[in-house]
Amino acid sequence: MISLLSYPFIQNAFLAGTCIAIVAAVTGYFLLLRGLTFAGHALPNIGFAGAAGAVLLGLDPLFGLLAFTIGAAIGIGLLGRNLRERDLAIGILMTFALALGLLFLSLYSGYAERVYSILFGTILGISRLDVLLSFGVSLLILVSILLLFRPLLFSSYDPEVAEARGVPVRLLAVAFLVLVALTIAIAVQIVGALLVFTLLVGPAATAGRLALRPGAVILLAIALGLLYTWLGILLAVLSGTIPVSFFIAFLSFIVYLPVRLIAPRWQRRPQQPGLLPAAGAGLSQQASAR
């Protein structure tokens, strides 16, 4: 174990994985709270189309990934609060983007190695520069969520009351989804676009079954995300052939399943899609009373 940690590529994997696991757990909590899990699944697939388009134009795939995910995030945030209409629009947008991605790849005459690495992740092949980039973007996302924490939490629990009290609900929705897009852009290094949903939703979903207050849920989600990522990297290195993304998804599933089946539900049943701890209901009632 000690000898493995002496290799630079293993150190880079653990450092980048730590940054991404933390930020994915935090954004994932709000993603579930706001009923945006489908958007969290769609954005990485939309980003794949952008990466393929960038390769076709001779650009770095990361630029295309960022452009498509951020553009789609803004569009989803402006679709409104009607869950059914929003999910229909997201589904149509995602399938169109996947079709574009396949078209771009078919028009590209070379071997799009960078695009495929975005699909499946290359955590064991990232550089120290990638680690620094992951740290910088993760810090930006965490600071932004910290600054927006109270209004974002309020608008997630009760958007109608929050809007009535002057909270810019639509602007917060767009800003949050842009942060999710940035999270996805850096998380594809570990699990790839196909399984980034695992880190966004798995830890937060499990933590939401075990904890009550928002702060406790977020801290537990971070701990679970770190556990999945660290163990996933270690198992991938020891196996030599199985990718990190499989182990992270597998660990997330085998932890969530028994928790989902047998853990006591300490919070009340949610009144909207996602997570709604009792503390959040109290926050909305206090705001209404005022």
C-alpha positions in Angstrom: 0.0 0.0 0.0 2.8 2.4 0.9 4.7 1.6 -2.2 1.7 2.3 -4.4 1.2 5.8 -3.0 4.8 6.6 -3.9 3.9 6.6 -7.6 3.1 10.1 -9.0 0.1 9.0 -11.1 -1.4 7.3 -8.0 -0.9 10.5 -6.0 -2.5 12.6 -8.8 -5.5 10.2 -8.9 -6.1 10.4 -5.2 -5.7 14.2 -5.1 -8.0 14.8 -8.1 -10.4 12.2 -6.8 -10.6 13.9 -3.4 -11.5 17.2 -4.9 -14.1 15.8 -7.3 -15.7 13.6 -4.6 -16.2 16.5 -2.3 -17.7 18.9 -4.8 -19.9 16.2 -6.4 -21.4 15.2 -3.0 -22.3 18.9 -2.3 -23.8 19.6 -5.6 -25.5 16.2 -5.6 -27.3 17.0 -2.4 -29.0 20.1 -4.0 -29.5 18.2 -7.2 -31.7 15.6 -5.4 -33.3 18.3 -3.3 -34.5 20.2 -6.3 -35.7 17.1 -8.2 -33.1 17.5 -10.9 -31.7 14.0 -11.0 -32.7 13.6 -14.7 -30.8 16.8 -15.5 -27.8 15.4 -13.7 -28.0 12.3 -16.0 -28.6 14.4 -19.2 -25.8 17.0 -18.8 -22.9 14.5 -19.1 -24.4 13.0 -22.3 -24.9 16.5 -23.7 -21.3 17.3 -22.9 -20.2 14.2 -24.8 -21.7 15.8 -28.0 -19.7 19.0 -27.3 -16.5 17.1 -26.8 -17.0 15.3 -30.1 -17.7 18.5 -31.9 -14.6 20.1 -30.5 -12.5 17.2 -31.7 -14.0 17.6 -35.2 -12.9 21.2 -35.1 -9.4 20.4 -33.9 -10.0 21.8 -30.4 -9.5 20.4 -26.9 -12.6 18.3 -26.1 -12.8 19.9 -22.7 -13.8 23.2 -24.4 -16.7 21.5 -26.2 -17.7 19.7 -23.1 -17.9 23.0 -21.1 -19.7 24.9 -23.9 -22.4 22.2 -24.3 -23.0 21.5 -20.6 -23.1 25.1 -19.5 -25.4 26.0 -22.5 -27.7 23.1 -21.7 -27.6 24.0 -17.9 -28.8 27.6 -18.7 -31.5 26.2 -21.0 -32.7 23.7 -18.4 -32.7 26.4 -15.7 -34.9 28.6 -17.8 -37.5 25.9 -18.6 -39.5 26.6 -15.5 -40.6 24.7 -12.5 -43.1 22.3 -14.1 -41.4 19.0 -13.5 -43.2 17.0 -16.3 -42.6 19.6 -19.0 -39.0 20.2 -17.8 -38.2 16.4 -18.0 -39.7 16.1 -21.4 -37.6 19.0 -22.7 -34.5 17.6 -21.1 -35.1 14.2 -22.6 -35.5 15.6 -26.1 -32.5 17.8 -25.7 -30.4 14.9 -24.5 -31.3 12.6 -27.4 -30.7 15.4 -29.9 -27.3 16.0 -28.4 -26.4 12.3 -28.4 -27.3 12.2 -32.1 -25.1 15.2 -32.8 -22.2 13.5 -30.9 -22.5 10.4 -33.1 -22.6 12.6 -36.2 -19.5 14.4 -35.2 -17.6 11.2 -34.5 -18.7 9.7 -37.8 -17.4 12.8 -39.6 -14.0 12.6 -37.8 -11.5 10.6 -39.7 -9.0 10.0 -36.9 -9.2 8.1 -33.6 -11.0 10.3 -31.1 -9.1 9.0 -28.0 -9.8 12.1 -25.9 -13.5 11.8 -26.6 -13.6 8.2 -25.5 -11.6 9.1 -22.4 -14.3 11.6 -21.5 -16.9 8.8 -21.9 -15.2 6.4 -19.6 -12.8 8.4 -17.5 -9.0 8.4 -17.2 -8.3 9.1 -13.5 -5.1 7.0 -13.5 -3.7 9.0 -16.5 -4.2 12.6 -15.3 -1.3 15.0 -14.8 -0.4 17.3 -12.0 -1.8 20.2 -14.1 -5.1 18.4 -14.2 -5.0 18.1 -10.4 -4.4 21.8 -10.0 -7.3 22.5 -12.5 -9.6 20.2 -10.5 -8.6 21.9 -7.3 -9.2 25.4 -8.6 -12.6 24.6 -10.2 -13.7 22.6 -7.1 -12.8 25.5 -4.9 -14.7 27.9 -7.1 -17.8 25.7 -7.0 -17.7 25.2 -3.2 -17.2 28.9 -2.5 -20.1 29.7 -4.8 -22.4 27.2 -3.1 -21.4 28.5 0.3 -22.3 32.1 -0.7 -25.6 30.9 -2.2 -26.3 28.3 0.5 -29.2 29.9 2.4 -31.2 31.2 -0.5 -30.5 28.1 -2.5 -31.7 25.9 0.4 -34.8 28.0 0.9 -35.7 28.0 -2.8 -35.1 24.3 -3.0 -37.5 23.5 -0.1 -40.3 25.9 -1.0 -39.8 27.9 -4.3 -43.2 29.6 -4.2 -42.7 31.0 -0.7 -39.1 31.9 -1.5 -40.2 33.8 -4.7 -42.9 35.6 -2.7 -40.2 36.8 -0.3 -38.1 38.2 -3.1 -35.6 35.4 -3.6 -34.5 35.2 -7.3 -35.6 31.6 -7.7 -35.1 31.4 -11.5 -31.7 33.1 -11.4 -30.6 30.7 -8.6 -31.8 27.7 -10.6 -29.7 28.8 -13.6 -26.6 29.6 -11.4 -26.9 26.2 -9.6 -27.1 24.3 -12.9 -24.1 26.1 -14.2 -22.2 24.9 -11.1 -23.4 21.4 -11.8 -22.1 21.7 -15.3 -18.7 22.7 -14.0 -18.8 19.8 -11.6 -19.5 17.4 -14.4 -16.7 18.9 -16.5 -14.1 18.0 -13.9 -15.8 14.7 -12.7 -15.5 13.1 -16.1 -11.8 12.6 -15.3 -12.7 9.9 -12.8 -15.8 8.1 -13.9 -16.4 9.5 -17.4 -19.6 11.0 -18.8 -21.4 7.7 -18.7 -21.1 7.2 -15.0 -20.6 10.7 -13.5 -24.2 10.3 -12.3 -22.9 7.9 -9.8 -20.8 10.4 -7.9 -23.5 13.1 -8.2 -26.4 11.0 -6.9 -25.1 7.9 -5.1 -23.5 9.5 -2.0 -26.2 12.1 -1.5 -29.0 9.6 -2.0 -27.5 7.3 0.7 -26.8 10.1 3.1 -30.4 11.4 2.7 -31.6 8.1 4.1 -29.4 8.2 7.2 -29.2 11.8 8.3 -31.8 14.5 9.1 -30.4 18.0 8.8 -28.9 19.4 5.6 -25.5 19.9 7.1 -25.3 16.4 8.3 -26.6 15.0 5.0 -23.9 16.9 3.1 -21.1 15.9 5.4 -22.1 12.2 5.3 -22.4 12.4 1.5 -18.9 13.8 1.3 -17.6 11.0 3.5 -19.3 8.4 1.3 -18.1 10.0 -1.9 -14.5 10.0 -0.6 -14.8 6.4 0.5 -16.2 5.3 -2.9 -13.5 7.2 -4.8 -10.5 6.2 -2.7 -11.5 2.5 -2.6 -12.4 2.6 -6.3 -8.9 3.9 -7.2 -7.2 1.4 -5.0 -9.2 -1.6 -6.3 -8.6 -0.5 -9.9 -4.9 -0.3 -9.4 -4.8 -3.7 -7.7 -6.9 -5.3 -10.4 -4.8 -3.8 -13.2 -7.6 -4.2 -15.8 -10.9 -3.1 -14.4 -11.6 0.7 -14.6 -12.1 2.9 -11.6 -15.6 3.8 -12.8 -16.9 0.3 -12.3 -15.6 0.1 -8.7 -17.1 3.5 -7.8 -20.5 2.5 -9.3 -20.4 -0.9 -7.6 -19.5 0.5 -4.2 -22.2 3.1 -4.5 -24.8 0.5 -5.3 -23.9 -2.1 -2.7 -24.0 0.6 0.0 -27.2 2.3 -1.1 -29.3 -0.9 -1.6 -29.3 -2.1 2.0 -29.6 1.4 3.3 -32.7 1.9 1.1 -34.2 -1.4 2.2 -33.6 -1.4 6.0 -32.5 2.0 7.2 -35.1 3.8 9.4 -36.6 6.8 7.8 -35.9 9.6 10.4 -37.2 12.4 8.2 -40.8 12.8 7.0 -41.9 11.7 3.5 -40.7 14.3 0.9 -43.3 16.8 -0.4 -41.5 17.1 -3.7 -39.0 15.1 -5.7 -35.6 14.8 -4.1 -34.7 15.0 -0.4 -36.6 17.0 2.1 -35.4 16.7 5.7 -37.7 17.9 8.4 -35.4 20.8 9.1 -36.2 22.1 5.6 -39.9 22.0 6.3 -39.4 24.0 9.4 -37.4 26.6 7.4 -40.3 27.0 5.0 -42.8 27.3 7.8 -40.8 30.0 9.6 -40.5 32.0 6.4 -44.2 31.7 5.8 -45.0 32.9 9.3 -42.9 36.0 8.8 
